[in-house]
């Protein structure tokens, strides 16, 4: 048996004694721990029970998190007015972005061309038997 201790930047210790839990921890960060294009999997021995169990259907749900970044300039007479204009601009942009990637119609990525695309990460919300 092995033991790996990771101490985070706040001094919290996490101890791992099996590879799946260590990999799960590494995958919990927004930034990937492997370079782009790399992947991994764990292959273990199946028990006799797993080999003879009937195959069932499961539903799984994933959340997708990604970010886009772009700077804007707002002209205003005060911080309060600038805050209000920023909120209004954000609402317009949010509407444009969602209508650009609406899955019901053909996506229009033209409105997103000047945006910087950031991390894309998927998170398992749940897996349950049908």
N, C-alpha and C positions, 0 to 999 in steps of 0.2 A: 504494500500500500504506500502511496506517496502522499505528501502533504504540501500544499502550496499556500503561502500566506501573502496576501496583497494588502498593503497599507495605502489608503487613498490620501488625497491632499489635505484632508481634514483630520488625519490620524486614525480613522476608523479601520480596524483590521477585519479582513474577511479570510476565512480558512476554507480551502477546497481540498477534498480527498478523493474526488472523482472527476474525470475529464468532462462529462456532460455539464456539470454545474459550473465548472470553470469557463467553458465555452459560452454557456448561457449568460454568465456575468459579463464576459467580453462583448457579447452581442447586445447588451442592454444599453450601450452608449449610442448617441446619435451618430458619431463618427465610426466608420468601419475600422476594425482592427486588422483587416487584410487589405492589400492593394486592390484597386478596381480590377475586375475580371477574375479574381481568385475566388474559390469557394471551398467548402469543407463539408464533411459528413462523418458521423461516427457509425461504425459497423461493429456490432457485437454478436455474440452467439445467441441464437433464438432458443428459448427453452422448449421442451416437449409440449408444454401446455400451449404456447404461442403457435406452434406448428400445427396443432390439431384444432384450434379454435376457428369457428366459422368466420368468414369475412363479413363485417358489418359496414354500413354506410355511416359516415360522420359528416356533419356540417361544420365548417370552420369559417370564422370571420376575421379579417385583417383590417387594421387601420393603417392608412398611409399618411406619413408626415413628410412634407417637403417645404422648402421655403424659396421664395423669389425675393430679390433685393434690388431696389432702384432708389436713387436720391431724387428729390424734387425741391424746387424753390417756391416759396409762397410769399407774396407781398402783402403786408398788413401794417396797420398803425400801432398795434399792441400785441403782446404775447397772447392775450385772451382771444383777440381776433384771429391771430395766426393759428391758435389751437382749434378754433371753430372751423376755419378754412381747411385745415389739415384733416379734420374729421369728415368734412363734406367731400374732399378730394378722395379720401380713403374709401368712402362709400361708393363713389363713382367708379373708382378703379376696381373695387371688389366686385361690383356688378359686371364690369367689362370682363374681368378675368374669369368669373364663373360662367358668363355667357360664351366666352371664348372656348372653354373646355367642356361645354355641355355635352354629355354623352348621347343625348337624344338626336342631336344634329351633328353634322360634320364639324370637327373642332377648327377654330380659327386662331391659330397661334401667332398670327401677324401682330396682334395687340401685345403679345408678350415678348417680342423680338428684342427689345432694349433692356429686358430684365436679366439679372444674373441668377442662374439656377443654382440652388444649393443642395444640400444632402437630401437624399430620398431614403426613407427607412420605413419598413413594414413591421408592424407589431401584431402578434396574435392576440385577438380579443378573447376568443373562446373557441373551443373544440368540443362538440357534444354529439352524442349518438343520436341518429335520426329515429 
